[in-house]
């Protein structure tokens, strides 16, 4: 029979409030065309590797 105990553990106090920073909701990132092209190439490579992994019949384990 298993039993748990909380003796010896201090209950943490609530975190102090910190001021929030106003962030513009519609702020868009600006990247160079070269960076955009590199991201597109990486996305295609990721999709290719994922498709090859699934095609071989392997699965994605929850702990990996």
Number of C-alpha atoms within 10 A of each C-alpha: 2 3 4 5 6 7 6 6 7 7 7 6 6 6 6 6 6 6 6 6 6 6 7 7 6 6 7 7 5 8 8 8 9 9 11 12 11 12 12 12 12 12 12 12 12 12 12 11 12 12 11 12 13 11 10 8 7 9 9 9 6 5 4 4
